[in-house]
Amino acid sequence: MSAQTTLRTSPGAGFAEDFSDEPYWWRAARPQHIDTGIGSDRYDVVVVGSGITGMRAALDLARGGASVLVVDRDAVGFGASRRNGGFIGRVLKKTYSELSQRYGESHARAIYSELGEAYRATFRFIADENIACHAVECGRFVAATSSAHQKALVDETRALHDAFGYDYTVITPATMHLAMGTRAYQGGVVVPQLGSLHPGKYHQALTDLALAAGVAIRSGVEVRQIERNRQGDRFTVTAEGLGALRADHVIIATNGYTTRKLRWHARRVVPFTGYMAATEELPAALIEELVPHNRTIIDTNTNIDFFRQAPDSSRLLLGGDTGCGVEGTEAVAERMRDILRRVFPQIADVRFSNVWSGLCAGTFDMMPHLGGQDGLWYGMGYNFAGVPMGTYFGGKLAEHVLDPSAAPSIFAQQSFGTMPFYNGNPWFVPMVMRFFDWQDKRLARRSA
């Protein structure tokens, strides 16, 4: 997720002495403005957006011999890439079973096969580049919010096991202590082959690698217009403070930061605000009780709550209440404290060291989308899967620019739709989130 506005710092009751309204990840990797200089008014590729997708694409393109310029209207790393939870997974909001029922098993298998490849490719990339970002295959516990959710979860996990061989262990209410220090859930499933990382350090490393490869970067620059030249094979990119630049290819990698100046793309992504907090340092024994084995944790609701230990300290990181519309440090902190009261009452009064909000981006079909035509490319709409899919999409975009005959992605074969009259203003998000809440409560009542 990424912040649209900076929360107001207001340390006091419930806030640690070192409290900050910036993301916890910025303690180790603060975003910076970068201006390498614009050496030319023409580039092989202009990348709009300096997040994981844009920076990975730029890196691979530069190593492939292309001249590349990355532009971003904010500091490099200000957005989702250094604000998210740092989860590395291989699932989507649309489950394997849902996709099978709607589109057929072969299509679902293709989607989830490529998801698996994105997951593995992310770890391969980190290892190959020797990136020190606490990347680890720590496992994940998915906590069931009701017995009906538990049944659906086990059925879905079994379907993925049958299709791909993914291991899992069912946790019952009686064995919850093995997976999580709470009585708030009705069991769940442990999936050992899922991971996590430090998103700030990961994105900083990506940026450093891109700079070393010769990528030009200019932050604090907003793209106002992208026009296809009359020749049809080249673009003019007009950016504030830069004038008109020519490019053979343009990659749009703005996700939740897509402005309405990029009208076609803005009409297809739905920005929504997410919230996170970090507690003060907790005793080692307590953090192990809350989140055993350093696993990441999510629940089964559509609008998830999620938890993990910080990879470089004994703080608990948590998030949730996505899209609820609250603003301001105190209001966000209270929402996060409500989650603690419900899930971890034993630390309900712990102080927060960081509280932050930010923008994610969904799509109308709740699927990520990759594609392009005649030199104008995009990768966006990650629906909570930004770390692996952003890494993977960035690589695929570079691959297709450098080699038009490269193998296609299943995510480029799906229509990237919008809704009538939608112009990029997500005014309806709070109502949609409340609808998701109602759906989850209705499912839970089946087991009451």
C-alpha positions as CSV (number, residue, x, y, z in Angstrom):
1,M,0.0,0.0,0.0
2,S,1.1,3.6,-0.4
3,A,0.1,6.8,1.4
4,Q,-1.9,9.5,-0.3
5,T,-1.5,11.9,2.6
6,T,0.8,11.9,5.5
7,L,-0.8,11.2,8.8
8,R,-0.4,13.9,11.5
9,T,2.2,12.9,14.2
10,S,0.7,13.1,17.6
11,P,2.6,11.1,20.2
12,G,0.8,10.7,23.5
13,A,-1.1,8.0,25.3
14,G,-0.7,4.7,23.4
15,F,2.3,6.0,21.3
16,A,5.9,5.0,22.0
17,E,8.5,7.7,22.6
18,D,10.0,7.1,19.2
19,F,6.6,7.2,17.5
20,S,6.4,8.1,13.8
21,D,3.5,8.4,11.5
22,E,5.7,7.0,8.7
23,P,5.9,3.3,7.7
24,Y,7.9,1.1,9.9
25,W,10.0,0.1,6.9
26,W,11.3,3.6,6.5
27,R,13.3,3.3,9.6
28,A,15.7,1.2,7.5
29,A,15.0,2.4,4.0
30,R,13.6,6.0,3.7
31,P,12.4,7.1,0.2
32,Q,14.6,9.6,-1.5
33,H,14.3,12.0,-4.3
34,I,16.6,11.0,-7.1
35,D,17.7,13.1,-10.1
36,T,20.3,11.4,-12.2
37,G,19.9,14.1,-14.8
38,I,18.2,13.8,-18.2
39,G,20.9,13.1,-20.7
40,S,18.6,13.0,-23.7
41,D,15.2,13.9,-24.9
42,R,14.8,10.4,-26.4
43,Y,14.8,7.0,-24.6
44,D,14.1,3.5,-25.8
45,V,11.7,3.2,-22.8
46,V,10.1,5.6,-20.4
47,V,8.8,4.0,-17.2
48,V,6.1,5.8,-15.3
49,G,6.2,4.8,-11.7
50,S,9.2,3.8,-9.6
51,G,7.7,1.0,-7.5
52,I,8.6,-2.7,-7.7
53,T,7.1,-3.2,-11.1
54,G,8.7,-0.1,-12.7
55,M,12.1,-0.6,-11.1
56,R,12.3,-4.3,-12.0
57,A,11.3,-3.6,-15.6
58,A,13.8,-0.7,-15.8
59,L,16.6,-2.9,-14.4
60,D,16.1,-5.8,-16.9
61,L,15.6,-3.4,-19.8
62,A,18.9,-1.5,-19.1
63,R,20.8,-4.8,-18.7
64,G,19.3,-5.8,-22.1
65,G,20.8,-2.8,-23.7
66,A,17.9,-0.3,-23.7
67,S,18.1,3.3,-22.7
68,V,15.6,3.8,-19.8
69,L,14.2,6.7,-17.9
70,V,12.0,6.2,-14.8
71,V,9.8,9.1,-13.7
72,D,7.7,9.3,-10.6
73,R,5.7,12.2,-9.2
74,D,6.8,11.4,-5.6
75,A,10.1,10.4,-4.0
76,V,11.4,7.0,-5.2
77,G,10.0,4.4,-2.8
78,F,7.3,6.7,-1.4
79,G,4.5,4.5,-2.5
80,A,3.2,0.9,-2.1
81,S,6.6,-0.7,-2.6
82,R,7.8,0.5,0.8
83,R,4.5,0.5,2.6
84,N,3.1,-3.0,2.1
85,G,3.1,-5.8,4.6
86,G,6.0,-7.7,2.9
87,F,4.0,-10.9,2.3
88,I,5.1,-13.2,-0.6
89,G,2.3,-15.5,-1.6
90,R,0.8,-17.3,-4.6
91,V,-2.9,-16.8,-4.1
92,L,-5.4,-14.3,-5.3
93,K,-8.7,-12.9,-4.1
94,K,-10.3,-15.0,-6.8
95,T,-9.7,-18.6,-5.5
96,Y,-8.7,-21.5,-7.6
97,S,-12.1,-23.1,-7.1
98,E,-13.9,-19.9,-8.1
99,L,-11.9,-19.6,-11.3
100,S,-12.5,-23.2,-12.1
101,Q,-16.2,-22.9,-11.7
102,R,-16.4,-19.8,-13.8
103,Y,-13.9,-20.3,-16.5
104,G,-13.0,-24.0,-16.3
105,E,-10.2,-25.9,-14.6
106,S,-7.7,-25.5,-17.4
107,H,-8.0,-21.7,-17.1
108,A,-7.7,-21.8,-13.3
109,R,-4.7,-24.0,-13.6
110,A,-3.0,-21.6,-16.0
111,I,-3.6,-18.7,-13.6
112,Y,-2.4,-20.4,-10.5
113,S,0.5,-22.1,-12.3
114,E,1.8,-18.6,-13.3
115,L,1.1,-17.4,-9.8
116,G,3.4,-20.2,-8.5
117,E,6.0,-19.2,-11.0
118,A,5.8,-15.5,-9.9
119,Y,6.3,-16.7,-6.3
120,R,9.4,-18.9,-7.2
121,A,10.8,-16.2,-9.5
122,T,10.7,-13.6,-6.8
123,F,12.8,-15.8,-4.5
124,R,15.1,-16.7,-7.4
125,F,15.6,-13.0,-8.3
126,I,16.4,-12.1,-4.7
127,A,18.9,-14.9,-4.4
128,D,20.5,-14.3,-7.8
129,E,21.0,-10.6,-7.0
130,N,22.1,-11.3,-3.4
131,I,19.6,-8.9,-2.0
132,A,19.7,-8.6,1.8
133,C,16.0,-7.9,2.6
134,H,15.2,-10.7,5.1
135,A,13.5,-12.8,2.4
136,V,12.5,-16.1,4.0
137,E,10.0,-18.9,3.3
138,C,8.5,-18.6,6.8
139,G,5.1,-20.1,6.1
140,R,1.7,-18.6,6.6
141,F,-1.2,-19.3,8.9
142,V,-4.7,-18.5,7.5
143,A,-7.1,-18.1,10.4
144,A,-10.7,-19.0,10.0
145,T,-13.2,-16.4,11.3
146,S,-16.0,-19.0,11.6
147,S,-16.5,-22.7,11.3
148,A,-18.1,-22.1,7.9
149,H,-15.0,-20.1,6.8
150,Q,-12.9,-23.0,8.1
151,K,-14.7,-25.5,5.9
152,A,-14.4,-23.3,2.8
153,L,-10.7,-22.7,3.6
154,V,-9.9,-26.4,4.0
155,D,-11.7,-27.2,0.8
156,E,-9.8,-24.6,-1.2
157,T,-6.5,-25.6,0.3
158,R,-7.1,-29.2,-0.5
159,A,-8.0,-28.2,-4.1
160,L,-4.6,-26.4,-4.4
161,H,-2.9,-29.5,-2.9
162,D,-4.6,-31.8,-5.3
163,A,-3.7,-29.5,-8.3
164,F,-0.2,-28.5,-7.4
165,G,1.0,-30.6,-4.5
166,Y,1.2,-27.7,-2.0
167,D,1.6,-28.9,1.5
168,Y,-0.7,-27.8,4.3
169,T,-1.7,-28.6,7.9
170,V,-5.2,-28.1,9.3
171,I,-5.4,-26.3,12.7
172,T,-8.5,-27.0,14.8
173,P,-9.8,-24.7,17.6
174,A,-8.2,-27.1,20.1
175,T,-4.8,-26.7,18.5
176,M,-4.9,-22.9,17.8
177,H,-2.0,-22.4,20.2
178,L,0.3,-24.1,17.7
179,A,-0.4,-21.5,15.1
180,M,-1.4,-18.3,16.9
181,G,-1.7,-16.9,20.4
182,T,-5.4,-16.1,20.3
183,R,-8.9,-17.6,20.8
184,A,-10.5,-15.3,18.2
185,Y,-10.5,-17.7,15.4
186,Q,-12.1,-21.1,14.7
187,G,-8.9,-22.9,13.5
188,G,-7.3,-22.4,10.2
189,V,-4.6,-23.8,7.9
190,V,-0.8,-23.6,8.0
191,V,0.8,-23.4,4.5
192,P,4.6,-23.8,4.9
193,Q,5.7,-22.7,1.5
194,L,4.8,-19.0,1.6
195,G,7.2,-16.2,2.5
196,S,7.9,-12.6,3.6
197,L,10.5,-9.9,3.3
198,H,11.4,-6.4,4.3
199,P,9.8,-4.3,1.5
200,G,11.8,-1.2,2.3
201,K,15.1,-2.9,1.9
202,Y,13.9,-4.9,-1.1
203,H,12.9,-1.8,-3.0
204,Q,16.0,0.1,-2.0
205,A,18.1,-2.8,-3.4
206,L,16.1,-2.7,-6.7
207,T,16.7,1.0,-7.0
208,D,20.4,0.6,-6.4
209,L,20.6,-2.2,-9.0
210,A,18.8,-0.1,-11.5
211,L,21.1,2.9,-11.0
212,A,24.1,0.7,-11.3
213,A,22.7,-0.7,-14.6
214,G,22.5,2.9,-16.0
215,V,18.8,3.6,-15.5
216,A,18.1,7.4,-15.5
217,I,15.7,8.3,-12.7
218,R,13.8,11.6,-12.1
219,S,11.5,11.9,-9.1
220,G,9.1,14.7,-8.3
221,V,7.9,14.7,-11.9
222,E,4.3,14.1,-13.0
223,V,3.5,12.8,-16.4
224,R,0.8,14.9,-17.9
225,Q,0.3,13.3,-21.3
226,I,1.4,10.4,-23.4
227,E,0.8,10.8,-27.2
228,R,1.5,8.4,-30.0
229,N,3.3,10.1,-32.8
230,R,1.9,10.1,-36.3
231,Q,4.5,7.6,-37.4
232,G,2.8,5.2,-35.0
233,D,6.0,3.7,-33.6
234,R,7.1,6.3,-31.2
235,F,5.6,8.3,-28.2
236,T,5.9,11.8,-26.9
237,V,5.8,11.9,-23.1
238,T,5.1,15.3,-21.6
239,A,6.1,15.6,-18.0
240,E,6.1,18.5,-15.6
241,G,9.5,20.1,-15.5
242,L,10.9,17.9,-18.3
243,G,9.0,19.1,-21.3
244,A,8.5,16.6,-24.1
245,L,10.4,13.3,-24.2
246,R,10.4,10.8,-27.1
247,A,10.3,7.1,-26.4
248,D,9.8,3.9,-28.5
249,H,8.0,2.3,-25.5
250,V,6.2,3.5,-22.4
251,I,5.4,1.4,-19.4
252,I,2.7,2.5,-17.0
253,A,3.5,1.0,-13.5
254,T,1.6,3.4,-11.2
255,N,-1.0,1.1,-9.6
256,G,-2.7,2.9,-6.8
257,Y,-1.1,6.2,-7.8
258,T,-2.5,6.2,-11.3
259,T,-3.8,9.7,-11.9
260,R,-6.7,10.7,-14.0
261,K,-4.3,12.2,-16.5
262,L,-3.7,8.6,-17.5
263,R,-7.3,8.2,-18.3
264,W,-7.5,4.7,-19.8
265,H,-5.5,3.2,-17.0
266,A,-7.2,5.2,-14.2
267,R,-10.6,3.9,-15.4
268,R,-9.4,0.3,-14.8
269,V,-7.8,0.4,-11.3
270,V,-9.6,1.2,-8.1
271,P,-7.4,2.8,-5.4
272,F,-8.3,2.0,-1.9
273,T,-6.7,3.0,1.5
274,G,-5.2,0.4,3.7
275,Y,-3.8,0.8,7.2
276,M,-0.9,-0.6,9.2
277,A,0.7,-0.3,12.6
278,A,3.8,-1.5,14.4
279,T,4.0,-2.0,18.1
280,E,6.8,-1.1,20.4
281,E,9.4,-3.9,21.0
282,L,7.8,-6.9,22.7
283,P,9.5,-9.6,24.8
284,A,10.8,-12.5,22.6
285,A,8.7,-15.0,24.4
286,L,5.5,-12.9,23.9
287,I,6.1,-12.4,20.2
288,E,6.7,-16.1,19.8
289,E,3.4,-16.8,21.6
290,L,1.5,-14.4,19.4
291,V,2.9,-15.4,16.0
292,P,4.7,-18.7,16.4
293,H,7.6,-19.7,14.1
294,N,7.7,-16.1,12.7
295,R,4.9,-17.0,10.2
296,T,2.8,-14.4,8.4
297,I,-0.9,-14.5,9.3
298,I,-4.1,-13.5,7.5
299,D,-7.7,-14.2,8.3
300,T,-10.3,-15.6,5.9
301,N,-12.5,-12.5,5.6
302,T,-12.5,-10.8,2.2
303,N,-11.4,-7.6,4.0
304,I,-8.6,-9.3,5.8
305,D,-6.8,-8.5,9.1
306,F,-3.1,-9.5,8.9
307,F,-0.2,-9.9,11.3
308,R,3.5,-10.7,11.2
309,Q,6.6,-10.1,13.3
310,A,9.0,-7.4,12.0
311,P,11.9,-9.1,10.4
312,D,14.5,-7.0,12.1
313,S,13.0,-6.5,15.6
314,S,10.5,-8.0,18.0
315,R,7.7,-5.7,17.0
316,L,4.3,-7.0,15.9
317,L,3.1,-5.5,12.6
318,L,-0.6,-5.5,11.9
319,G,-3.1,-4.2,9.4
320,G,-6.7,-4.3,8.4
321,D,-9.9,-2.3,8.1
322,T,-9.0,-1.6,4.5
323,G,-11.1,1.0,2.7
324,C,-13.0,2.1,5.8
325,G,-12.3,5.8,5.1
326,V,-10.9,6.9,8.4
327,E,-8.2,9.7,8.3
328,G,-5.7,11.0,10.8
329,T,-3.2,9.4,13.1
330,E,-5.5,9.0,16.1
331,A,-8.4,7.5,14.1
332,V,-6.1,5.0,12.3
333,A,-4.4,4.0,15.6
334,E,-7.8,3.4,17.2
335,R,-8.8,1.1,14.3
336,M,-5.6,-0.8,14.7
337,R,-6.1,-1.0,18.5
338,D,-9.6,-2.4,17.9
339,I,-8.0,-5.2,15.9
340,L,-5.6,-5.9,18.8
341,R,-8.5,-5.9,21.3
342,R,-10.4,-8.4,19.3
343,V,-7.5,-10.7,18.3
344,F,-4.8,-10.2,20.9
345,P,-6.4,-8.8,24.1
346,Q,-3.3,-9.7,26.1
347,I,-1.5,-6.8,24.3
348,A,-4.4,-4.5,23.8
349,D,-2.7,-1.6,25.6
350,V,0.7,-2.0,24.0
351,R,2.1,1.3,22.5
352,F,2.5,1.9,18.8
353,S,5.8,2.9,17.4
354,N,4.4,3.5,13.8
355,V,1.0,4.0,12.3
356,W,0.5,4.7,8.6
357,S,-2.1,4.6,5.9
358,G,-1.7,4.1,2.1
359,L,-3.2,3.3,-1.2
360,C,-3.5,-0.1,-2.8
361,A,-5.2,-0.8,-6.1
362,G,-7.8,-3.4,-7.0
363,T,-9.6,-4.1,-10.3
364,F,-13.2,-4.8,-11.1
365,D,-12.6,-8.5,-11.7
366,M,-10.3,-8.7,-8.6
367,M,-7.4,-9.9,-10.8
368,P,-4.0,-8.5,-11.6
369,H,-3.5,-7.3,-15.2
370,L,-0.5,-7.2,-17.5
371,G,-0.5,-6.1,-21.1
372,G,0.2,-3.6,-23.8
373,Q,-0.2,-2.8,-27.5
374,D,2.1,-1.1,-30.0
375,G,4.6,0.0,-27.4
376,L,2.3,1.2,-24.6
377,W,2.5,-1.3,-21.7
378,Y,1.1,-1.7,-18.2
379,G,1.3,-3.9,-15.1
380,M,-1.1,-3.1,-12.2
381,G,-4.1,-4.0,-10.2
382,Y,-2.5,-6.4,-7.8
383,N,-5.3,-6.9,-5.3
384,F,-2.9,-7.5,-2.3
385,A,-0.4,-9.5,-4.3
386,G,2.0,-6.7,-5.1
387,V,5.4,-8.0,-4.0
388,P,5.5,-11.2,-6.1
389,M,3.3,-10.0,-8.9
390,G,5.0,-6.7,-9.2
391,T,8.4,-8.4,-9.3
392,Y,7.2,-10.9,-11.9
393,F,5.2,-8.4,-14.0
394,G,8.3,-6.0,-14.2
395,G,10.4,-8.9,-15.5
396,K,7.7,-9.9,-18.0
397,L,7.2,-6.4,-19.3
398,A,11.0,-6.0,-19.9
399,E,11.0,-9.4,-21.6
400,H,8.3,-8.4,-24.0
401,V,9.8,-5.1,-24.9
402,L,13.2,-6.7,-25.6
403,D,11.7,-9.7,-27.4
404,P,8.3,-9.4,-29.0
405,S,8.2,-13.2,-29.5
406,A,8.6,-13.9,-25.7
407,A,6.1,-16.3,-24.2
408,P,2.8,-14.6,-23.3
409,S,1.4,-14.4,-19.8
410,I,-2.0,-15.6,-18.9
411,F,-2.5,-12.3,-17.1
412,A,-2.2,-10.5,-20.5
413,Q,-4.9,-12.7,-22.1
414,Q,-7.8,-11.4,-19.9
415,S,-9.9,-8.4,-20.7
416,F,-8.9,-5.4,-18.5
417,G,-12.4,-4.1,-18.0
418,T,-13.9,-1.0,-16.3
419,M,-17.4,0.1,-15.3
420,P,-19.6,2.7,-17.1
421,F,-19.1,6.3,-15.8
422,Y,-16.1,5.3,-13.7
423,N,-13.3,7.9,-14.1
424,G,-10.8,6.8,-11.4
425,N,-12.6,8.3,-8.4
426,P,-13.2,5.4,-6.0
427,W,-16.0,7.0,-4.1
428,F,-17.8,3.6,-3.7
429,V,-15.0,1.7,-1.9
430,P,-16.3,2.1,1.7
431,M,-19.7,0.7,0.6
432,V,-18.0,-2.2,-1.3
433,M,-16.0,-3.0,1.8
434,R,-19.2,-3.0,3.9
435,F,-20.8,-5.4,1.4
436,F,-17.8,-7.7,1.7
437,D,-18.2,-7.6,5.5
438,W,-21.9,-8.4,5.1
439,Q,-21.0,-11.4,2.9
440,D,-18.5,-12.7,5.5
441,K,-21.0,-12.4,8.3
442,R,-23.7,-14.2,6.3
443,L,-21.2,-17.0,5.7
444,A,-20.3,-17.1,9.3
445,R,-24.0,-17.4,10.3
446,R,-24.3,-20.7,8.5
447,S,-22.2,-22.2,11.2
448,A,-23.9,-20.4,14.1
